[in-house]
Amino acid sequence: MNLIYFTIGYNTEYIELLRLCLQTLRDQCDLSNIKILVMCDEDYRHLIQDLKVDYTMITNKNSDPMQVSMRKVEIFAFPDINKFDKVIYLDSDIIITGDLNVIFDDIVERDKLYVFEESDDYREHNFKYFGLQNYTPDEIKSFSDRRIKVFNCGQFGFKVSEEMHAHFYNILYFMKNYKGEFYYEQSFMNYYFNKLNARKAIFNNYTNLGNRGDKVHELTRIIHYADAAMSHKTKLYKMNQDYNTVVRNCN
């Protein structure tokens, strides 16, 4: 059995994005071997009841959007996590355009995070969005030599294992004790997994950024509207429009 999970909170408007994401997931994906989890605080429990997901995990109270997003790293606190073989995390501003089981099939190594690389520019490792702005020139060169690129934390996957449990625990500890500048969990996850080279970019085979206008091809399974400057209403409009155009016109 595999698991897909989401985090939600702070802004109720994002519930409509999650509702549409779940609709497209159920339309496109064979869920016979997949369960769905939503992580939220107690204030959101009643607001998501009609989404009819398999599990709801209640977190501590979320005081801002960053805290909601960073909850995704707490996935190993989910009491039933060890019932599952593989896990995929998805942001709510996503539409699903094909069966995600092909992605689960590609998640095979116990100690790797499977990711979507967002940029070919290795200098972006030293941007706050993808690290902690403290890499040396030699470290950037090493990333370039090994073709380790920055990745987007709006979608990722992993096998449930002792190794991944340790990785996520280490990141949580790091986040709790870090005093410098950062950008959500994405700064820490990039810094941690890229330094270890404990990640693989299989999501690039299946993911497009809807705000960037990437071409939708036959392998596309995920379209992610990752532009933080785009309002939820604009995202919802584009998600509906693209889903109706890309998917329904193909059927």
Secondary structure, 3 states (H helix, E strand, C coil): CEEEEEECCCCCCHHHHHHHHHHHHHHHCCCCCEEEEEEEEHHHCHHHHHHCCCEEEEECCCCCHHHHHHHHHHHHHCCCHHHCCEEEEECCCEEECCCCHHHHHHCCCCCCEEEEECCCCHHHHHCHHHCCCCCCHHHHHHHHHHCCCCEEEEEEEEECCHHHHHHHHHHHHHHHHCCCCCCHHHHHHHHHHHHHCCEECHHHHCEEEHHHCCCCCCCCCEEECCCCCCCHHHHHHHHHHHHHHHHHHHC
